[in-house]
Each structure stands twice: as structure tokens, then as C-alpha cells.
Amino acid sequence: MTISEILKKFNIAISAEQIAKLDKYYKLLVEWNEKMNLTAITDYDEVLVKHFADSIIGLPYFSGKCLDVGAGAGFPSVPLVIMGVNNFLCADSLEKRIKFLNEVKNELQLNFDTLHIRAEDMGKGAYRESFDTVTARAVANTVTLSEYLLPLVKLGGKAVLYKGGDIDEEISGARYAIGLLGGKIDKIEKYEFMGLKRSLVIISKVKPTPNAYPRGGNKPKNQPLLGKK
């Protein structure tokens, strides 16, 4: 099944020019992956499904000033930019990943910005509560991700979390943290394609995040905000 056929099932149209840019992105990804660890998935068809299509399926939820926290190799941000999402900032704590993203930006002539910074530092500075849409497609637990993302979302904005298919227990354990940090779960969209079970968790920012968050010293990961069940 082609990426066009996959996305058609989600009512998303992709042009030949956009597919060509994804192909060029793939070649850069494989080339740079030989020098640095960007992804464990390098087979073209797998990248097409597990990275490109999966990133693009979230397209309807992106608007305004967007931020990808822990952007890594550029998922979901770069495929979304290729699909027409403007005003994207890709932030990552590793400078070599930022160099890769800048290479992608230049080679594909894409319009997005990059920033070398840790998420917990970003949430304490000038970027705090300044984005309409903040996303992460990371393996971190929803509790940890919420502490990194929600301080960066402006009131009325949203966080878009790309997660696996079986997340009910994880979401249940994250509700306390989400509420404490000023968020409210707006929607959980579960979907399946090409044998993959995935979820999009949409969290609305309904009140300001208390100044104490995000905590430093890797505490969001090592001491997650777990409330009473």
C-alpha cells in the first residue's frame, strides 16, 4: 500500500511533490543514520508507514505556532512541514540531531526553525506558554511528557501526543499530572493501519501551569507526578 493510499483512509491528500520530498528526506535519514543513531528503522517501506504516515495522520490537529519537543530525526514535525504546516520549531537536547534537521531543512528547502535546548530549560524561559500546538512522538510516559509539554502550551492551545495503541492504563495514571499542570484531556483517537495500533492524545490547556513546573534535574522522568488512583 502506498503512502497516498494509507493517508486517503484518513481523508488526507498528498501530492507528488510532497511524496518526492519525503523520498529525499528518507535518503538523508539513511545517509546520516550511518554516522549517528537517528532511527532503528531504515527499510523504506517501514519508514514510510511507521515514521512518515504515522506522523502525518496527526495533521488535522496542528495549527498556529507549533513546537516539536525532542524532535530527534524530525518526527512528527518534518513530515508535517512537508504537508504544509507552517511556523514549526524543532527543539532537541542533542546538537548533532539539530545539525541533521538543519541539513534536511536546507536540502528540502523547508520552512521551519531549530533550537538546541533541553525541554525542562525551555519550559522555564522565554518560550513558556507561548505555543498554540506542542507535540512529542517520544517513548516517555504520558506523565513525564505532560510535565515537559504543558508548560510550553499557551492558554487555549493544545498538546498532541503520539502514543501506542494500548494506553488506557497509562492515561489513567496521567490524569492527576495533566490536571495539575493546567491541562484537560480533550480527545483520545485510536486508529490502526498496516497492522500498527496507535493513539493520538489531545490535551487542551485550560489553566496556567504552576511556576514550579517543569522541575529540573530529570525529575519529570525519575520522580513522575503520580497522584492517588
N, C-alpha and C positions, 0 to 999 in steps of 0.2 A: 504493500500500500504506500502511495506517495504521500509526502507531507501535505500536499494540496488536498488529497482525499481525506486524510486524518482531520485536518482543520475544517473541512467542509461540514463534518459531522457536528462541529461546534459553531457553525454559521460564521466562520472566519474565512475570508477570501485572501489568497496570497498571489502576488503577481510573479511573472517570470523573472523580472528584475530582482525582486526580493529573494527568490529562490537562488539566483546566481550569487547574491551577496552572502547567503547562508553557506553556499558551497565554498566560497572564498574564505569565509570565517572558519569553516571546517579545516581547510588546508593549513591555515595559520595555527589553528589549535593543535593539530597533529605535529606540525613542524616544531613549535615551541615546546610541546609536551616531551620531546626528546631531550630537551635541555633542562626542563623544570617540571615538577609534578603539578599539572593543571587538572587532569581528569584520568580516572582509571578506565574510562570508556573511550575507545578510539575507533572502533568499527563504524563505518559511515552510517549504515542503517540504524545502528544502536544510538549513535549521536543524534541522528535525525529524529528519532522517537523520544529517547529518554532525556535529551537536553533541549533540542530546538522546539519540537512540537509541545512538549510539556511546559516550556517557558511561555510560548505564545498563547496557550489556552487561557492564561490569566489576563489577556489583552483587554477585555471589557472593563476591568476594574482599575485601570490605570488612567489617571488624569492629573492635570496641574503639574506642580513641581514634584518630581519623583526622585526617590533615593533607593539605591540597592546597597544594603549593608552586608559587608563580607562578600563583595561581588565576585571574588575569585577569578575564574576564567570568563566571567561575564554572563552568567545565568541567574536570573532571567533577563537582565537588563539589555544586553546586546541584541538578542533576537527581538525584543520588544521595540528597541530603537529602529531596527531594520523594518519592523512592521508599522512604523510611523509615530511611535510615542516620542514626543519632544521633551526637552527640559529634564534630562536624566543625569543624576550624579552617581557615579560608581565609586564607592569607598571600600578600601581594603587595608588591613594592617600590614600586609607584606608588599614591600616596594617592587619586588620582581613581578608580582601579578599586575601591579599598576603599569609597569613598563609594557607588559603584554597587551593590556587593554588599550594603551596609547598607540601601540602598533596596529591593533585592529581598527581603531578609530581612524588612523591616518590612511591605512591601506584600503579600507572600505569607504572612506570619505563620509563618516557618520558624525552626527551632531550630538555629542554627549561630553560630560566633564568627568574627570577622575580626581580622587583625593586619597593620599596615603595617610591613614589615621585609624586609631582603634575606636571601635564602636562606643565604648564607655567614655572615652575622651570627647568624642563628637557630641554625645548627649549632654555634656556639661558646658559646652561652649556656645559659640555664636549660632550654631546650627540647631540648637534646641528648639523644639516645637515650631519648625519653620517649613515643613514639607507637607504637601497635600496627600501624597501616597508614598509609604515606606514599605519596602519589601525585603525578604530574605528567602533564599532557597537553600537553606543550610540544614545540617543534620542535628543541630542543637534542639533540645526540648523546647516546647512552646513556652514554658515558664521562663526559661532563660532568654529566649528570643524576644519575649514581650518586654523584658526589662531593657534590652538593647534598643528595641524599635520604638516603643510607645513614647519615650521622652523626646523623640525626634519628630513625632507627628503633631501637626497643628490642630487646634480645636476644630472639629468638623471634618477633619481628614480621616485617613484610614491606614491600617497596616494590612498587607496582603502576604499571608504565609503560605508557602508551597510545602505541603506535607504528604506523607504516605497515606495509604487508604484506611488503615485501621488506627484511628486516632481518638476514638471516643473516650478511652480512659485517660489519655494524655490531656485532652481538652478539659475533662472534668477536674483534673488536678491543677489546671492552669487558671481556672476561673477566678480564684482568690487574687492571684497576682495581677491578672488583667484588670480587675476592678480597682485594686489598689493603685495601679499605675494610670488610671484615668480612661481605661478602655471598656468596651462592651462588645461581646461577640455579636456581630450583625448577621453573619451567614456562614454556614459550612457547606461547601459544594463538593460532593463526592462524585467522581467520574472514573470511567475505565476506558482505555483504548489500547489496542495491540497487546493485551494481556497485562497492562500496567494498571494498578489500582492507586489512585491519587486523590488528594483533597486540597481544596483552597479554603483557607480560614480567613475570613474578612472581619477585622476588628475596627470598630469605629472609635474615634477619640471623642469622648463625651465630657471630659473634665480635665483640667491641667494635671500633669504628673507632679507629685510632690518633689520638692527640690532635693531630697535625699537620694533620688534615683536618677540615673543608674549608679549603683555602687561601684567603686573601683576594686583593684586587687583581684580581679577574676571572680568576685563574689557571686555575680549572676549565675555563673556556671557551678561553682563549688558549694555555694550556700543559697540554693534557689528559694524563691519566695513561696513557700508552701503553707497554705492556711489549713484550717480544720476542714475535714471532709464531711 
